[in-house]
């Protein structure tokens, strides 16, 4: 009986697996659908519809049904040309069809009756998503690439969506949808789980300088409310991140951003930054392993930064007139002078605990992120994709960034590592 029960459970798991894979696939693709008619408005049945990706030459075809309709599911996001043909009609070519993640484009295609071989090319037709019902926004590749972001974290782009904001959470900044806690959100990377369930945020949290290199992000979908069942596991919002992939042409990029102390403004209290510099650099490369079949893409980003904060090493307000104030001899002075309180506290730690809390605090940042993606088009109906994201964050004295804390109150953030496949 135990063995039979185990076999039954294994069979149920195998039968349930396709449903899981389907749900993930829907979150990383889109759909192109539409209605084909003639000039009189009558539907055109059995017309051949072909959608071709301009970057990878991926092709999917389907014949219209008796009602003139077609639906091309699980289409990778990208630029497409849609071609419709049937004997007795001029071939219709719809150009400039841009499909984004989670989108269901609805095309209204009208074929011209023609007895000779003829091609009609349409370059500007309104594309309507008539299926999506949730309140969502898709930030495409142009928005991701051209929007200036301090620190280059993709999460900062989320605030372009209505109802989304960044607030103070249990582990630093937290993504909130319409005021709900971050633990209710669901964040995915290429259809896979990318959640930190303990703090209710993306893997890597908000303390890591970067968790996914922005150069690797193609686009992402933000569902503020009303997420459909394909996403699941959310009572708040959904962030669906899709990474770039290789194409039939070899492309690459190199970038370097620099922030220096001399070109940076003072802090909110009017004091200049000390020993500050930030170097952020990296690059990408992608192309075909086998043209039209197999593609590879890689991206890398590195951050090297440093900042020194005075903390308890400098006077608070007017300097204390006594070098080493004590409660026994200078209680009244300590009660009225913030700097005397600072000096007394430093002396207490030094004499009782052998800790020197009066030194400046260093804040070095060393953060590396890399992503590799592999795509294999077996057939027009069978595809395989795998992406691997790696992040290593080693940031000293980042646990508490409070001016009145000494050296020992600051911990070492890292080295922490994220591996997501």
N, C-alpha and C positions, 0 to 999 in steps of 0.2 A: 504493500500500500504506500509506504513512504516513497519508493522509487516511482510508482505510477503518478503520485502527486507531483514529484519533481519534474517528470516528463511533461505533465500537463501544464505546469507553470512555465517551463521552457518554451513549450509550443505557443502559449498565450503571449509570451514576451516577443517571440519571433513574428507572430501575427500582428502585434501592436507596433512593431518597429517601423513599418512603412508609413504609418500615420505620423510618427514623430518626425521622420525625415521630410515628409510632405510639408509639415508645419514650418520647419526651418527653411525649406526651399522657398516657400511663399514669402518669407520675410526678407529674402535677398534678391528677389526678382520682381518683374512686373508682368503685365499682360497687354496685348494689342488685340482689339476686337473691333468689329464694325459691321456695316450693312452695305451691300453692293446693289446698286439699282441702275436702270437705264434712264435716258432723258425723260421718259414719260412718268417715271416714279415706280415702275414695276420692278420687282426684285429680280436679280440675276442669280439663278441657281447653278451649281456645279462650275463656278468660275474658280480658277486656280489663283490662290493668294500666296505670295511669297514675301517674307520679311527677311532682309539681309542686313547684318551688322556691318557697318562700314569700317570698323577697326579690326575685326577678327575674321570677317567673311563667314561668320556663323549664319546659317540659313535654316529657316523653318517654313514649311509649306502646309497648306490646308485648302480643301475645296469648300466653297460655300454650301450651306445646306439648302433645303427646298424653300426656305424663307429668306435666302440671300445673306445669311449671317455667317460670320466666322469668329473664332476665338483662339488666339495663340497664347497659350499659358506658359508660365515659367520662362519668360524671356529675360536674359541678362540685361541690366540697365546699359544704355548706350545710344548711339546714333544709328538709325535704321532708314532703309529705303524699302517701301512696300510696293510690290508690283502685282497687278491684277490682270489676268489674261483669259480670254475665251474666244473660240472661233466665232466670227460674225461681229466681233467688237474690236475696237481699237484698244491696244494694250495701255493700261493706265499705270503710270508710275508716280507714286506719292513720295516726294523727297522731304528731307528735313524733319523726320519723325524722331523726336528725342524722348526716350523712355527713361523715367527715373524709378528708383526703388519703391515698391509698394503701389505703383500707379497702374491703373487700368485705362489705357487710352481708347477712346471710342471714335472711330473714323467713319465718316459718311462719304462713300466713294460712288461716283456716278460714271458709268462707262458709256462711251460714245459708240453708237452703231456704225460699223464700217465694213464694207465688203472687201477692202484692200488692207494689206498689212500696214498698220499705222500705230504710232506711239504718242500718247498724250502725257506730258509731264506736268505735274502740279507741285509747286514749290511752297505754297502758302495756303494751308487749309486749317481752320480752327480745330484744335485737338482738345477734346473734353473728357475728363475723367468722370464718368457717370456712375461709377460703382462705389467709390469711396464715400463713406458716411461719417467717419470720425472727424474731429477737429484736429487736423494735422498740417504740418508744413514739411517740405522737402528742401533742404539746402543743397544745391547742386554743386558741381565741381568748380564752376566760375565763382560762386559765393565763397566756397571754402578757400580757394586759391587767392582771391583778391581782397578779402576783408581783413583789414589790419587788426591783429590781436596781440596784446602785450603778453609775452610768454609762449605764444603759439600752442595753447591747449585747445583742442577741439570743443571741449565743454563750454568754453566762453562764448561760442557761437550759438549756444542754445537760447541765450537771452534775446535773440532775434525773433523767437517764436512768442506770440502773445500768451500770457499766463505763466511763463517760465521765468524763474529768477534764481539767483544764487544767494543763499542765506547762511548764517552761522549754524553749523551742525555739530554733532558730537566728535567729529574728526576733522575739524576745519570747515571750509566752505562746503555747502551741501546744495544739490540740485533739488528745487522744489517746483511742483506743478500745482498751480492754484492754491498754494499754501499748505499742501500736504507734505508729510514727512518723506524723506528720501528713501526710507525702507520700503515704501510702497511702489517705487519705480522699478522698471525693468530695462536694463541696458544690454544690448547684444552687439557682437562684433562678427560680421559675416554669418549671421544666423546662429552663432554660438553664444552661450551664457558668458556675460562679462560683468557680473555683479559681485560686489562685496557684501554678502548677506549680513555680516556682523554690524557694520556701520551704515548699511543702506546706501551704497554709492557704487560707482564703477570701480573695477579692480585698480589698485594703485592709489585710490583715494584722491584727496585734494592736496595732500602734502607733497607728493612726488611732483617734480617740476614738469614732467610730461609722462604720460602713460602710453599714448599712441602717437607716433610721429605724425604731425599734420600733413606732411608730404605724402603719406600713404593713404589718406582718406579721400575717396572719390566723392562721396556724398553721404548724407544721412537724413533719415526720416525722423521727425519728432511728432509723436502723437500725444497731444495734451489731454484729451478726453475721448471717451467712446472707442477705445481700441477694440478691434475685432478679435475673434477667438483664436486666430492664427498666432497671435503674440502670447496671450495668456500670462499668468503669474504677475499680474499687476492690478493694483487698485488706484494707482496714480497715473504716471505718464510712462511713455515708451520712447527710448532712444535707440534707433536701429542704424548702426554704422556699417557702411559698405566700403571696402578698401579697393584701391586701384588694382588693375590686372595688366599683364603684358598684352601687346597687340602685334600685328604683323610687321610693324616698323619698330626699330630700336629707338627708344627715347630715354633721355636721362635729364637730370637737373642737379645743380649744385647751389647751395645757399650758405650765407654767413651773415649773422646779425651780431652787432656789438653794441654794448652799452657801457659808457665810461663815466667815471666820477665827474670829470670836468664838464660833461655835457648833460648832467642830470640835475634836476632841481633839488632844493633843500627838502627836508622832511617837513611834516605838518607843524612841528614846533620851531621851524626856522633854522634848524641845524643842518650843516652840510653832511653828505654821506662820506664815510671814511673807508679807505681801502676798498672801494667798490669797483668791480668790473664784472661783466657778464658776456661770455662768448657762447653763441648758439649756432651750430653749423651742422651740415649733413648733406645728403644727396639721395637721389633715386636712380634706378636703371631698370628698364623693362623691355622685353622683346620676345620674339618667337624662338622656341626650341625646334619646333616643326611647324612650318607655315600653315596656317589655317587649322592647325590641330592642337598644338601644345605651346603654352606660353608661361613665362616666368617674370615676376616682378619683385624687386627688393628696395627697401628704403632704410636709411639709418639717420639718426639724429643724436647729437651730443651737446650737453650743456656743462660748461665750466664757469663757475661764478664764485665770488667771495664778497663778503661785507663784514665790517667790524663795527660793533655797537659798543658804546661806552658803558652802558648799564650803570653799575655801582662804582665805576672807576672815576667818575667826575662828580663835581659838586651839584647838589640839588638846591637851586636858589642861591641865597647868600652863603658863602663859605662859613663853615663852623669855626669860631675863634679858638677852639680848644682842639689840639691835635688828637688826643685820645680821651674823649669824654666817657665818663662812667656814671651809672645811676647813683652811686654813693656820693660822688662829689659834684655832679653836674645835672641832677635830675630836672631842675627847673629849666635849664638851658636845652636839654634834650626834648622836653615837652613843647617847646616853642620854636625849635629850629629843625626843619626837615633834613638839612645837611648834617646836623649833629646826630640825628637819629641814624643816618646812613653810616657815619663814622663809628658810632657805638655798635651797630650791628656787625660791621666788618671786623671790629676788634673782638667782639664776642665769638664769632666763628673762628677767628684765627687763634685765639687763646684757649678756647674750650674744645674745639673740634679739629684744630689744625687744618682748617680750610681757608684758603685765600679767596674771598668772594669779591675783592676789589679790583679785579683785572678786567680789561675789555673782553668782550665775548666775540669769538670768531664764528662766522656763519658761512662756511664753504659749502658749495653745492656741486655734486658730481652725478650727473644723470645721463644714462644712455638708453636709447630705445631703437629697436630694429624690428622690421616686419618683412616676411617673405611670403609670397603667394604663388601658387602653382595651379594652372588651369589646363584641363585636358578635355577636348571635345571628341568623344568617341564617335558619336553619330549626331545628327540633328536632334535626336530624342534622348540621348544619353550624354551626360556631362559629369566631370569630376573636378571639384575645386577644394583646395586645402590652403589655409593660411596659418602662419605661426607668428605670434607677436611676443617679443621679449622686452622687458624693461628692468633696468637696474638703477636704483636710487640710493645714494649714499650722501646724506645731508646732515652734517653735525650741527648740534645746538639749534634744532628747528622745532623741538617739542613745545617750548614756551618762548615766545618772542615778546617778553614784557620788560620794559626798561628798568623796573625796580627789582628784577630777579638777578641773582648772582650766577656764577659759573655752574655750580652744582645743580641748579634747578633746570638746566638745559640738558636734554638727553640727545642721543645719537639716533637720527632717523636713518636706519639702514645699517649695513647694505641689505635692502629688500629687493626681491626679484619676483617678476611676474612672467609666467610661461603659459601662453594660451594657444591651443591648437584647435 
